[in-house]
Amino acid sequence: MEERGVTECDTGSAADDDALLQIYNRDLMALSAEVAQPKYLPHADAKATAVSAVCGSEVTVEFALDGEKITGFGYAVEACSLTKAVVAIMSHAAIGKERSEIARASAELRAMMEEGGPVPGGDWAALKILVPIISYKSRHDTVMLPFVAVEKAFAEKE
């Protein structure tokens, strides 16, 4: 039976719709669009791919280094909008950072999601856009995927 665009298989509620609108808002979608096309570096000092075993999302990162600091950041992302938004934030925030600073941002983001910790600060403050997914534990691994790829790239470079 179909009536005014609602079918029998429509089991969502208005509360579910509101929650989705809080997560997939214009700002998140705009960030996601920033990395819709891959960005490759002419010379990458480190490169790695991380794949989610849960959803199949795939993030490849590459970066140029000056000593220990990231000076260029490239990516190719086949993932959901949440993961793409994190890559977009990372593509700006990672510039000028060392491995330990990115690891700290990763730990702060995980603590925010799993322990109710504060939103990461400084150049990573834009990660506040992920606050609405805190109660969606199944999404935590996918938003951490870009950090996994960066750590893997650093580790493989050693």
LORODO-867357 format. One line per field, with one value per atom (N, C-alpha, C): residue in three letters; residue number from 1; x, y, z. Coordinates in nm, 4 decimals, padded with zeros to 6 digits. Each point is the difference from the previous one (the first is absolute). Example, Ala and Ser with C-alpha at 12.3 -4.5 7.8 and 13.67 -1.06 7.14 Angstrom:
<nodes>
code	[ala / ala / ala / ser / ser / ser] $
pos	[1 / 1 / 1 / 2 / 2 / 2] $
u	[01.3190 / -00.0890 / 00.0900 / -00.0350 / 00.0820 / -00.0770] $
v	[-00.5690 / 00.1190 / 00.1200 / 00.1050 / 00.1190 / 00.1090] $
w	[00.7800 / 00.0000 / 00.0000 / -00.0720 / 00.0060 / 00.0730] $
</nodes>
This chain:
<nodes>
code	[met / met / met / glu / glu / glu / glu / glu / glu / arg / arg / arg / gly / gly / gly / val / val / val / thr / thr / thr / glu / glu / glu / cys / cys / cys / asp / asp / asp / thr / thr / thr / gly / gly / gly / ser / ser / ser / ala / ala / ala / ala / ala / ala / asp / asp / asp / asp / asp / asp / asp / asp / asp / ala / ala / ala / leu / leu / leu / leu / leu / leu / gln / gln / gln / ile / ile / ile / tyr / tyr / tyr / asn / asn / asn / arg / arg / arg / asp / asp / asp / leu / leu / leu / met / met / met / ala / ala / ala / leu / leu / leu / ser / ser / ser / ala / ala / ala / glu / glu / glu / val / val / val / ala / ala / ala / gln / gln / gln / pro / pro / pro / lys / lys / lys / tyr / tyr / tyr / leu / leu / leu / pro / pro / pro / his / his / his / ala / ala / ala / asp / asp / asp / ala / ala / ala / lys / lys / lys / ala / ala / ala / thr / thr / thr / ala / ala / ala / val / val / val / ser / ser / ser / ala / ala / ala / val / val / val / cys / cys / cys / gly / gly / gly / ser / ser / ser / glu / glu / glu / val / val / val / thr / thr / thr / val / val / val / glu / glu / glu / phe / phe / phe / ala / ala / ala / leu / leu / leu / asp / asp / asp / gly / gly / gly / glu / glu / glu / lys / lys / lys / ile / ile / ile / thr / thr / thr / gly / gly / gly / phe / phe / phe / gly / gly / gly / tyr / tyr / tyr / ala / ala / ala / val / val / val / glu / glu / glu / ala / ala / ala / cys / cys / cys / ser / ser / ser / leu / leu / leu / thr / thr / thr / lys / lys / lys / ala / ala / ala / val / val / val / val / val / val / ala / ala / ala / ile / ile / ile / met / met / met / ser / ser / ser / his / his / his / ala / ala / ala / ala / ala / ala / ile / ile / ile / gly / gly / gly / lys / lys / lys / glu / glu / glu / arg / arg / arg / ser / ser / ser / glu / glu / glu / ile / ile / ile / ala / ala / ala / arg / arg / arg / ala / ala / ala / ser / ser / ser / ala / ala / ala / glu / glu / glu / leu / leu / leu / arg / arg / arg / ala / ala / ala / met / met / met / met / met / met / glu / glu / glu / glu / glu / glu / gly / gly / gly / gly / gly / gly / pro / pro / pro / val / val / val / pro / pro / pro / gly / gly / gly / gly / gly / gly / asp / asp / asp / trp / trp / trp / ala / ala / ala / ala / ala / ala / leu / leu / leu / lys / lys / lys / ile / ile / ile / leu / leu / leu / val / val / val / pro / pro / pro / ile / ile / ile / ile / ile / ile / ser / ser / ser / tyr / tyr / tyr / lys / lys / lys / ser / ser / ser / arg / arg / arg / his / his / his / asp / asp / asp / thr / thr / thr / val / val / val / met / met / met / leu / leu / leu / pro / pro / pro / phe / phe / phe / val / val / val / ala / ala / ala / val / val / val / glu / glu / glu / lys / lys / lys / ala / ala / ala / phe / phe / phe / ala / ala / ala / glu / glu / glu / lys / lys / lys / glu / glu / glu] $
pos	[1 / 1 / 1 / 2 / 2 / 2 / 3 / 3 / 3 / 4 / 4 / 4 / 5 / 5 / 5 / 6 / 6 / 6 / 7 / 7 / 7 / 8 / 8 / 8 / 9 / 9 / 9 / 10 / 10 / 10 / 11 / 11 / 11 / 12 / 12 / 12 / 13 / 13 / 13 / 14 / 14 / 14 / 15 / 15 / 15 / 16 / 16 / 16 / 17 / 17 / 17 / 18 / 18 / 18 / 19 / 19 / 19 / 20 / 20 / 20 / 21 / 21 / 21 / 22 / 22 / 22 / 23 / 23 / 23 / 24 / 24 / 24 / 25 / 25 / 25 / 26 / 26 / 26 / 27 / 27 / 27 / 28 / 28 / 28 / 29 / 29 / 29 / 30 / 30 / 30 / 31 / 31 / 31 / 32 / 32 / 32 / 33 / 33 / 33 / 34 / 34 / 34 / 35 / 35 / 35 / 36 / 36 / 36 / 37 / 37 / 37 / 38 / 38 / 38 / 39 / 39 / 39 / 40 / 40 / 40 / 41 / 41 / 41 / 42 / 42 / 42 / 43 / 43 / 43 / 44 / 44 / 44 / 45 / 45 / 45 / 46 / 46 / 46 / 47 / 47 / 47 / 48 / 48 / 48 / 49 / 49 / 49 / 50 / 50 / 50 / 51 / 51 / 51 / 52 / 52 / 52 / 53 / 53 / 53 / 54 / 54 / 54 / 55 / 55 / 55 / 56 / 56 / 56 / 57 / 57 / 57 / 58 / 58 / 58 / 59 / 59 / 59 / 60 / 60 / 60 / 61 / 61 / 61 / 62 / 62 / 62 / 63 / 63 / 63 / 64 / 64 / 64 / 65 / 65 / 65 / 66 / 66 / 66 / 67 / 67 / 67 / 68 / 68 / 68 / 69 / 69 / 69 / 70 / 70 / 70 / 71 / 71 / 71 / 72 / 72 / 72 / 73 / 73 / 73 / 74 / 74 / 74 / 75 / 75 / 75 / 76 / 76 / 76 / 77 / 77 / 77 / 78 / 78 / 78 / 79 / 79 / 79 / 80 / 80 / 80 / 81 / 81 / 81 / 82 / 82 / 82 / 83 / 83 / 83 / 84 / 84 / 84 / 85 / 85 / 85 / 86 / 86 / 86 / 87 / 87 / 87 / 88 / 88 / 88 / 89 / 89 / 89 / 90 / 90 / 90 / 91 / 91 / 91 / 92 / 92 / 92 / 93 / 93 / 93 / 94 / 94 / 94 / 95 / 95 / 95 / 96 / 96 / 96 / 97 / 97 / 97 / 98 / 98 / 98 / 99 / 99 / 99 / 100 / 100 / 100 / 101 / 101 / 101 / 102 / 102 / 102 / 103 / 103 / 103 / 104 / 104 / 104 / 105 / 105 / 105 / 106 / 106 / 106 / 107 / 107 / 107 / 108 / 108 / 108 / 109 / 109 / 109 / 110 / 110 / 110 / 111 / 111 / 111 / 112 / 112 / 112 / 113 / 113 / 113 / 114 / 114 / 114 / 115 / 115 / 115 / 116 / 116 / 116 / 117 / 117 / 117 / 118 / 118 / 118 / 119 / 119 / 119 / 120 / 120 / 120 / 121 / 121 / 121 / 122 / 122 / 122 / 123 / 123 / 123 / 124 / 124 / 124 / 125 / 125 / 125 / 126 / 126 / 126 / 127 / 127 / 127 / 128 / 128 / 128 / 129 / 129 / 129 / 130 / 130 / 130 / 131 / 131 / 131 / 132 / 132 / 132 / 133 / 133 / 133 / 134 / 134 / 134 / 135 / 135 / 135 / 136 / 136 / 136 / 137 / 137 / 137 / 138 / 138 / 138 / 139 / 139 / 139 / 140 / 140 / 140 / 141 / 141 / 141 / 142 / 142 / 142 / 143 / 143 / 143 / 144 / 144 / 144 / 145 / 145 / 145 / 146 / 146 / 146 / 147 / 147 / 147 / 148 / 148 / 148 / 149 / 149 / 149 / 150 / 150 / 150 / 151 / 151 / 151 / 152 / 152 / 152 / 153 / 153 / 153 / 154 / 154 / 154 / 155 / 155 / 155 / 156 / 156 / 156 / 157 / 157 / 157 / 158 / 158 / 158] $
u	[00.0837 / -00.0837 / 00.0881 / -00.0243 / 00.0774 / -00.0929 / 00.0394 / -00.0813 / 00.0921 / -00.0111 / 00.0805 / 00.1491 / 00.0530 / 00.1430 / 00.0498 / -00.0878 / 00.0413 / -00.0381 / 00.0943 / -00.0286 / -00.0017 / -00.0457 / -00.0068 / 00.1369 / 00.1051 / 00.1331 / 00.0644 / -00.0672 / 00.0523 / -00.0191 / 00.1108 / -00.0085 / 00.0656 / 00.0506 / 00.0667 / -00.0992 / 00.0497 / -00.0836 / 00.0526 / -00.0781 / 00.0434 / 00.1257 / 00.0101 / 00.1199 / 00.1224 / -00.0162 / 00.1107 / 00.0425 / -00.0978 / 00.0288 / 00.0755 / -00.0417 / 00.0676 / 00.1442 / 00.0209 / 00.1352 / 00.0885 / -00.0532 / 00.0776 / 00.0321 / -00.0945 / 00.0240 / 00.1070 / 00.0080 / 00.1058 / 00.1364 / 00.0050 / 00.1273 / 00.0391 / -00.0872 / 00.0300 / -00.0487 / 00.0535 / -00.0402 / 00.0778 / -00.0332 / 00.0645 / 00.1505 / 00.0446 / 00.1434 / 00.0745 / -00.0543 / 00.0642 / 00.0009 / -00.1097 / -00.0071 / 00.0949 / 00.0170 / 00.0941 / 00.1434 / 00.0336 / 00.1330 / 00.0213 / -00.0991 / 00.0081 / 00.0259 / -00.0658 / 00.0154 / 00.1412 / 00.0694 / 00.1365 / 00.0949 / -00.0263 / 00.0917 / -00.0657 / -00.0989 / -00.0703 / 00.0940 / 00.0959 / 00.0979 / 00.1347 / 00.0730 / 00.1311 / 00.0946 / 00.0903 / 00.1065 / 00.1309 / 00.0791 / 00.1273 / 00.1142 / 00.1034 / 00.1178 / 00.0999 / 00.0746 / 00.1014 / 00.1125 / 00.0260 / 00.1015 / -00.0478 / -00.0283 / -00.0436 / 00.1117 / 00.0254 / 00.1005 / -00.0584 / -00.1306 / -00.0670 / -00.1396 / -00.0444 / -00.1316 / -00.0513 / -00.1301 / -00.0603 / -00.1506 / -00.0576 / -00.1445 / -00.0522 / -00.1135 / -00.0698 / -00.1394 / -00.0437 / -00.1305 / -00.0792 / -00.1247 / -00.0868 / -00.0501 / 00.0217 / -00.0506 / -00.1514 / -00.0560 / -00.1436 / -00.0789 / 00.0421 / -00.0821 / 00.0701 / 00.1293 / 00.0727 / 00.0513 / -00.0219 / 00.0541 / 00.1504 / 00.0523 / 00.1429 / 00.0550 / 00.1075 / 00.0655 / 00.1474 / 00.0479 / 00.1423 / 00.0485 / 00.1067 / 00.0617 / 00.1441 / 00.0483 / 00.1405 / 00.0413 / 00.1244 / 00.0451 / 00.1475 / 00.0334 / 00.1387 / 00.0478 / 00.1262 / 00.0577 / 00.1207 / 00.0149 / 00.1216 / 00.0495 / 00.0942 / 00.0400 / -00.1142 / -00.0550 / -00.1105 / -00.1363 / 00.0000 / -00.1253 / -00.0621 / -00.1305 / -00.0744 / -00.0085 / 00.0411 / -00.0048 / -00.0994 / -00.0454 / -00.0985 / -00.0836 / -00.1270 / -00.0911 / -00.0884 / 00.0044 / -00.0844 / -00.0882 / -00.1007 / -00.0969 / -00.0792 / -00.0564 / -00.1012 / -00.0950 / -00.1270 / -00.0969 / -00.1192 / -00.0240 / -00.1208 / -00.0702 / -00.0804 / -00.0595 / -00.1233 / -00.0614 / -00.1201 / 00.0353 / -00.1030 / 00.0174 / 00.0707 / -00.0218 / 00.0670 / 00.1515 / 00.0437 / 00.1426 / 00.0585 / -00.0711 / 00.0475 / 00.0145 / -00.0921 / 00.0093 / 00.1262 / 00.0331 / 00.1224 / 00.1226 / 00.0016 / 00.1134 / 00.0120 / -00.1121 / 00.0037 / 00.0598 / -00.0420 / 00.0547 / 00.1487 / 00.0353 / 00.1393 / 00.0882 / -00.0525 / 00.0818 / 00.0501 / -00.0711 / 00.0436 / 00.0768 / -00.0550 / 00.0573 / 00.1350 / 00.0260 / 00.1237 / 00.1231 / -00.0208 / 00.1135 / 00.0770 / 00.1304 / 00.0852 / 00.0062 / -00.0729 / -00.0050 / 00.0972 / 00.0442 / 00.0826 / -00.0887 / 00.0565 / -00.0718 / -00.0655 / 00.0734 / -00.0525 / -00.1205 / -00.0013 / -00.1122 / -00.1260 / 00.0178 / -00.1149 / -00.0492 / 00.0919 / -00.0385 / -00.0780 / 00.0398 / -00.0710 / -00.1425 / -00.0139 / -00.1333 / -00.0866 / 00.0594 / -00.0715 / -00.0501 / 00.0882 / -00.0371 / -00.1089 / 00.0085 / -00.1017 / -00.1355 / 00.0009 / -00.1251 / -00.0615 / 00.0819 / -00.0524 / -00.0551 / 00.0692 / -00.0475 / -00.1312 / -00.0137 / -00.1248 / -00.1161 / 00.0235 / -00.1072 / -00.0289 / 00.1030 / -00.0200 / -00.0144 / 00.0569 / 00.0005 / -00.0668 / -00.0538 / -00.0612 / 00.1010 / 00.1219 / 00.1055 / -00.0289 / 00.0823 / -00.0213 / 00.0308 / -00.0517 / 00.0291 / 00.1480 / 00.0700 / 00.1389 / 00.0099 / 00.1091 / 00.0152 / 00.0941 / 00.0305 / 00.0932 / -00.0476 / 00.0923 / -00.0315 / -00.0988 / -00.0235 / -00.0900 / -00.1409 / -00.0258 / -00.1288 / -00.1185 / 00.0235 / -00.1087 / -00.0573 / 00.0728 / -00.0516 / -00.1239 / -00.0335 / -00.1228 / -00.1228 / 00.0127 / -00.1107 / -00.0425 / 00.0864 / -00.0286 / -00.0714 / -00.0221 / -00.0678 / -00.1322 / -00.0816 / -00.1268 / 00.0132 / 00.1182 / 00.0126 / 00.0494 / 00.0219 / 00.0529 / -00.0834 / -00.1301 / -00.0852 / -00.0121 / 00.0585 / -00.0035 / 00.1343 / 00.0199 / 00.1290 / 00.0445 / -00.0944 / 00.0347 / 00.0691 / -00.0054 / 00.0625 / 00.1387 / 00.0367 / 00.1266 / 00.1209 / 00.0026 / 00.1163 / 00.0167 / -00.1091 / 00.0119 / 00.0554 / -00.0326 / 00.0556 / 00.1450 / 00.0429 / 00.1394 / 00.0895 / -00.0601 / 00.0752 / 00.1092 / -00.0250 / 00.1084 / 00.1206 / -00.0252 / 00.1100 / 00.0763 / -00.0721 / 00.0644 / 00.0919 / -00.0478 / 00.0807 / 00.1263 / -00.0123 / 00.1175 / 00.1019 / -00.0469 / 00.0932 / 00.0669 / -00.0758 / 00.0555 / 00.1072 / -00.0251 / 00.0973 / 00.1298 / -00.0122 / 00.1198 / 00.0743 / -00.0739 / 00.0619 / 00.0719 / -00.0600 / 00.0616 / 00.1214 / 00.0059 / 00.1134 / 00.1247 / -00.0188 / 00.1141 / 00.0937] $
v	[-00.1170 / 00.1170 / 00.1232 / 00.0892 / 00.1225 / 00.1187 / 00.0883 / 00.1177 / 00.1177 / 00.1034 / 00.1218 / -00.0291 / -00.0883 / -00.0268 / -00.0920 / -00.0552 / -00.0908 / -00.1409 / -00.0909 / -00.1378 / -00.0872 / -00.1219 / -00.0931 / -00.0286 / 00.0109 / -00.0303 / 00.1213 / 00.1114 / 00.1185 / -00.0163 / -00.0309 / -00.0228 / 00.1116 / 00.1027 / 00.1098 / 00.0884 / 00.0685 / 00.0933 / 00.1401 / 00.0973 / 00.1387 / 00.0209 / -00.0685 / 00.0117 / -00.0522 / -00.1115 / -00.0531 / 00.1004 / 00.0620 / 00.0998 / 00.1182 / 00.0469 / 00.1120 / -00.0357 / -00.1219 / -00.0436 / -00.0038 / -00.0505 / -00.0049 / 00.1397 / 00.0923 / 00.1375 / 00.0668 / -00.0372 / 00.0547 / -00.0528 / -00.1248 / -00.0597 / 00.0490 / -00.0203 / 00.0309 / 00.1404 / 00.0973 / 00.1387 / 00.0626 / 00.1231 / 00.0666 / 00.0119 / 00.0305 / 00.0161 / -00.1308 / -00.1112 / -00.1288 / -00.0354 / 00.0249 / -00.0334 / 00.0879 / 00.1252 / 00.0885 / -00.0489 / -00.0401 / -00.0563 / -00.1250 / -00.0859 / -00.1233 / 00.0288 / 00.1007 / 00.0356 / 00.0489 / 00.0555 / 00.0498 / -00.1097 / -00.1237 / -00.1097 / -00.1019 / 00.0454 / -00.0901 / -00.0535 / 00.0810 / -00.0416 / -00.0224 / -00.1015 / -00.0245 / 00.1179 / 00.0157 / 00.0991 / -00.0755 / -00.0036 / -00.0711 / 00.0993 / -00.0343 / 00.0853 / -00.0386 / 00.0959 / -00.0344 / -00.0848 / 00.0201 / -00.0805 / -00.0245 / -00.1250 / -00.0351 / -00.0755 / 00.0393 / -00.0686 / -00.1203 / 00.0011 / -00.1100 / -00.0163 / -00.1253 / -00.0291 / -00.1304 / -00.0044 / -00.1232 / 00.0041 / -00.1183 / -00.0162 / -00.0743 / 00.0462 / -00.0691 / -00.0348 / -00.1214 / -00.0481 / -00.0457 / 00.0402 / -00.0422 / -00.1412 / -00.0881 / -00.1367 / -00.0040 / 00.1023 / 00.0040 / 00.0432 / 00.1115 / 00.0557 / 00.0057 / -00.0316 / 00.0017 / 00.1369 / 00.1014 / 00.1320 / -00.0096 / 00.0791 / -00.0034 / 00.1420 / 00.0234 / 00.1304 / -00.0204 / 00.0683 / 00.0028 / 00.1410 / 00.0100 / 00.1295 / -00.0048 / 00.1142 / 00.0142 / 00.1381 / 00.0101 / 00.1311 / 00.0193 / 00.1273 / 00.0414 / 00.0476 / -00.0223 / 00.0358 / 00.0910 / 00.0897 / 00.0773 / -00.0354 / -00.0916 / -00.0542 / -00.0849 / 00.0393 / -00.0726 / 00.0648 / 00.1174 / 00.0739 / -00.0262 / -00.0160 / -00.0189 / 00.1348 / 00.0007 / 00.1235 / -00.0085 / -00.1177 / -00.0204 / -00.1214 / 00.0040 / -00.1088 / -00.0338 / -00.1250 / -00.0478 / -00.1128 / -00.0346 / -00.0996 / -00.0552 / -00.1166 / -00.0601 / -00.0692 / 00.0326 / -00.0477 / -00.0656 / -00.1246 / -00.0723 / -00.0364 / 00.0917 / -00.0184 / 00.0876 / -00.0101 / 00.0778 / 00.1472 / 00.0796 / 00.1434 / 00.0305 / -00.0806 / 00.0225 / -00.0125 / -00.1060 / -00.0220 / 00.1090 / 00.0354 / 00.1055 / 00.1323 / 00.0300 / 00.1242 / 00.0011 / -00.1133 / -00.0085 / 00.0208 / -00.0599 / 00.0186 / 00.1476 / 00.0657 / 00.1423 / 00.0828 / -00.0262 / 00.0717 / -00.0305 / -00.1266 / -00.0420 / 00.0623 / 00.0153 / 00.0525 / 00.1411 / 00.0721 / 00.1346 / -00.0058 / -00.0730 / -00.0019 / -00.0698 / -00.0948 / -00.0779 / 00.0768 / 00.1019 / 00.0753 / 00.0660 / -00.0253 / 00.0553 / -00.0844 / -00.1114 / -00.0859 / -00.1160 / -00.0473 / -00.1192 / -00.1188 / -00.1174 / -00.1245 / 00.0037 / 00.0441 / 00.0001 / 00.0931 / 00.1100 / 00.0933 / -00.0591 / -00.0737 / -00.0645 / -00.1147 / -00.0724 / -00.1078 / 00.0570 / 00.1159 / 00.0626 / 00.0394 / 00.0570 / 00.0356 / -00.1246 / -00.1085 / -00.1268 / -00.0481 / 00.0027 / -00.0443 / 00.0897 / 00.1297 / 00.0925 / -00.0252 / -00.0273 / -00.0286 / -00.1290 / -00.1029 / -00.1263 / 00.0201 / 00.0757 / 00.0268 / 00.0782 / 00.0927 / 00.0750 / -00.0953 / -00.0920 / -00.0899 / -00.1084 / -00.0548 / -00.1166 / 00.0327 / 00.1126 / 00.0311 / 00.1324 / 00.0662 / 00.1297 / 00.1100 / -00.0184 / 00.0998 / 00.1249 / 00.1018 / 00.1256 / -00.0158 / 00.0909 / 00.0052 / 00.0347 / -00.0656 / 00.0377 / 00.1502 / 00.0599 / 00.1442 / 00.0393 / 00.1275 / 00.0545 / -00.0225 / -00.0406 / -00.0223 / -00.1137 / -00.0788 / -00.1151 / 00.0318 / 00.1226 / 00.0373 / -00.0266 / -00.0007 / -00.0268 / -00.1407 / -00.0876 / -00.1349 / 00.0024 / 00.1163 / 00.0134 / -00.0383 / 00.0035 / -00.0373 / -00.1446 / -00.0793 / -00.1421 / -00.0252 / 00.1024 / -00.0175 / -00.0756 / 00.0268 / -00.0735 / -00.1511 / -00.0501 / -00.1457 / -00.0718 / 00.0710 / -00.0628 / -00.1207 / 00.0102 / -00.1121 / -00.1093 / 00.0213 / -00.0989 / -00.0734 / -00.0906 / -00.0682 / -00.0713 / -00.0432 / -00.0693 / 00.0922 / 00.1302 / 00.0961 / 00.0437 / -00.0354 / 00.0473 / -00.0460 / -00.1272 / -00.0506 / 00.0689 / 00.0298 / 00.0620 / 00.1417 / 00.0741 / 00.1352 / -00.0030 / -00.1111 / -00.0131 / -00.0481 / -00.0501 / -00.0588 / 00.0914 / 00.1297 / 00.0853 / 00.0047 / -00.0003 / -00.0005 / -00.1322 / -00.1094 / -00.1307 / 00.0013 / 00.0576 / 00.0053 / 00.0841 / 00.1126 / 00.0849 / -00.0726 / -00.0626 / -00.0729 / -00.1135 / -00.0687 / -00.1086 / 00.0534 / 00.1161 / 00.0592 / 00.0351 / 00.0588 / 00.0301 / -00.1280 / -00.1014 / -00.1262 / -00.0680 / 00.0021 / -00.0643 / 00.0761 / 00.1286 / 00.0827 / -00.0312 / -00.0471 / -00.0257 / -00.1048] $
w	[00.0000 / 00.0000 / 00.0000 / -00.0915 / -00.0063 / 00.0161 / 00.0871 / 00.0249 / 00.0276 / -00.0783 / 00.0143 / 00.0134 / -00.0842 / -00.0019 / 00.1093 / 00.0807 / 00.1064 / -00.0413 / 00.0040 / -00.0373 / 00.1237 / -00.0173 / 00.1129 / 00.0585 / -00.0785 / 00.0520 / 00.0677 / 00.0034 / 00.0678 / 00.1500 / 00.0690 / 00.1441 / 00.0794 / -00.0679 / 00.0686 / 00.0731 / 00.0989 / 00.0744 / -00.0198 / 00.0416 / -00.0086 / 00.0834 / 00.1135 / 00.0842 / -00.0742 / -00.0751 / -00.0793 / -00.1067 / -00.0641 / -00.1026 / 00.0590 / 00.1164 / 00.0654 / 00.0350 / 00.0480 / 00.0352 / -00.1245 / -00.1095 / -00.1235 / -00.0516 / 00.0138 / -00.0432 / 00.0851 / 00.1271 / 00.0853 / -00.0424 / -00.0413 / -00.0420 / -00.1389 / -00.0952 / -00.1399 / -00.0345 / 00.0709 / -00.0212 / -00.1163 / -00.0323 / -00.1144 / 00.0171 / 00.1212 / 00.0224 / -00.0243 / 00.0501 / -00.0203 / -00.1486 / -00.0670 / -00.1422 / -00.0820 / 00.0404 / -00.0696 / 00.0187 / 00.1214 / 00.0242 / -00.0838 / -00.0021 / -00.0763 / -00.1477 / -00.0526 / -00.1414 / -00.0322 / 00.0997 / -00.0221 / -00.0454 / 00.0393 / -00.0339 / -00.0931 / -00.0742 / -00.0916 / -00.1077 / -00.0416 / -00.1000 / 00.0682 / -00.0412 / 00.0609 / -00.0223 / 00.0927 / -00.0126 / 00.0181 / -00.1058 / 00.0041 / 00.0037 / 00.0740 / 00.0091 / -00.1079 / -00.0537 / -00.0994 / 00.0594 / 00.1295 / 00.0687 / 00.1427 / 00.0310 / 00.1356 / 00.0705 / 00.1243 / 00.0805 / 00.0741 / 00.0178 / 00.0702 / -00.0589 / -00.0045 / -00.0572 / 00.0593 / 00.0310 / 00.0497 / -00.0217 / -00.0003 / -00.0132 / 00.1220 / 00.0491 / 00.1090 / -00.0502 / 00.0309 / -00.0443 / 00.1217 / 00.0065 / 00.1094 / -00.0261 / 00.0952 / -00.0104 / 00.0160 / 00.0616 / 00.0254 / -00.1227 / -00.0621 / -00.1084 / -00.1348 / -00.0037 / -00.1258 / -00.0414 / 00.0820 / -00.0314 / -00.0163 / -00.0928 / -00.0289 / -00.0063 / 00.0750 / 00.0018 / -00.0308 / -00.1016 / -00.0308 / 00.0275 / 00.0764 / 00.0257 / -00.0465 / -00.0409 / -00.0330 / 00.0463 / 00.0429 / 00.0420 / -00.0275 / -00.0154 / -00.0153 / 00.1359 / 00.0270 / 00.1296 / -00.0179 / 00.0954 / 00.0158 / 00.1392 / 00.0059 / 00.1292 / 00.0532 / 00.1121 / 00.0626 / -00.0284 / -00.0624 / -00.0195 / -00.1360 / -00.0004 / -00.1242 / -00.0722 / -00.1267 / -00.0794 / -00.1156 / -00.0314 / -00.1053 / 00.0338 / -00.0362 / 00.0368 / -00.1190 / -00.0418 / -00.1088 / 00.0490 / -00.0795 / 00.0440 / -00.1177 / 00.0233 / -00.0867 / 00.0968 / -00.0095 / 00.0986 / -00.0682 / 00.0335 / -00.0410 / 00.1294 / 00.0494 / 00.1319 / 00.0138 / 00.1161 / 00.0285 / 00.0252 / 00.0098 / 00.0225 / 00.1314 / 00.1014 / 00.1281 / -00.0158 / -00.0632 / -00.0202 / -00.0889 / -00.1046 / -00.0892 / 00.0738 / 00.0893 / 00.0771 / 00.0858 / 00.0604 / 00.0810 / -00.0880 / -00.1181 / -00.0915 / -00.0390 / -00.0254 / -00.0359 / 00.1130 / 00.1214 / 00.1159 / 00.0135 / -00.0131 / 00.0129 / -00.1072 / -00.1206 / -00.1096 / 00.0293 / 00.0840 / 00.0409 / 00.1320 / 00.0961 / 00.1354 / 00.0075 / -00.0869 / 00.0082 / -00.0475 / -00.0804 / -00.0529 / 00.1148 / 00.0025 / 00.1040 / 00.1262 / 00.0006 / 00.1192 / -00.0125 / 00.1156 / 00.0085 / 00.0371 / -00.0128 / 00.0293 / 00.1378 / 00.1001 / 00.1371 / 00.0153 / -00.0741 / 00.0087 / -00.0634 / -00.1074 / -00.0635 / 00.0875 / 00.0604 / 00.0921 / 00.1190 / 00.0478 / 00.1113 / -00.0429 / -00.1197 / -00.0502 / -00.0146 / -00.0465 / -00.0136 / 00.1356 / 00.0988 / 00.1355 / 00.0589 / -00.0264 / 00.0509 / -00.0661 / -00.1302 / -00.0694 / 00.0529 / 00.0172 / 00.0524 / 00.1412 / 00.0833 / 00.1362 / -00.0022 / -00.0943 / -00.0132 / -00.0297 / -00.0906 / -00.0419 / 00.1028 / 00.0607 / 00.0861 / 00.1482 / 00.0416 / 00.1427 / 00.0337 / -00.1011 / 00.0246 / 00.0255 / -00.0487 / 00.0171 / -00.0809 / 00.0189 / -00.0734 / -00.1481 / -00.0779 / -00.1428 / -00.0154 / -00.0932 / -00.0231 / -00.0285 / 00.0432 / -00.0140 / -00.1119 / -00.0036 / -00.0984 / -00.1421 / -00.0843 / -00.1417 / -00.0223 / 00.1032 / -00.0097 / 00.0516 / 00.0400 / 00.0596 / -00.0930 / -00.1291 / -00.0949 / 00.0162 / 00.0702 / 00.0258 / 00.0889 / 00.0531 / 00.0801 / -00.0820 / -00.1302 / -00.0877 / 00.0228 / 00.0646 / 00.0244 / 00.1323 / 00.0793 / 00.1290 / -00.0150 / -00.1025 / -00.0105 / -00.0189 / -00.0357 / -00.0192 / 00.1252 / 00.1076 / 00.1215 / 00.0409 / -00.0087 / 00.0425 / -00.1068 / -00.1168 / -00.1080 / -00.0043 / 00.0925 / 00.0148 / -00.1278 / -00.0811 / -00.1232 / -00.1013 / 00.0204 / -00.0914 / 00.0470 / 00.1231 / 00.0545 / -00.0808 / -00.0378 / -00.0738 / -00.1347 / -00.0664 / -00.1320 / 00.0100 / 00.1048 / 00.0106 / 00.0467 / 00.0593 / 00.0415 / -00.1150 / -00.1069 / -00.1107 / -00.0568 / -00.0206 / -00.0505 / 00.0951 / 00.1298 / 00.0968 / -00.0053 / -00.0210 / -00.0144 / -00.1221 / -00.1094 / -00.1224 / 00.0201 / 00.0684 / 00.0240 / 00.0868 / 00.1062 / 00.0879 / -00.0770 / -00.0824 / -00.0807 / -00.0955 / -00.0611 / -00.0903 / 00.0722 / 00.1190 / 00.0801 / 00.0365 / 00.0419 / 00.0421 / -00.1152 / -00.1185 / -00.1165 / -00.0499 / 00.0302 / -00.0417 / 00.0807 / 00.1227 / 00.0895 / -00.0524] $
</nodes>
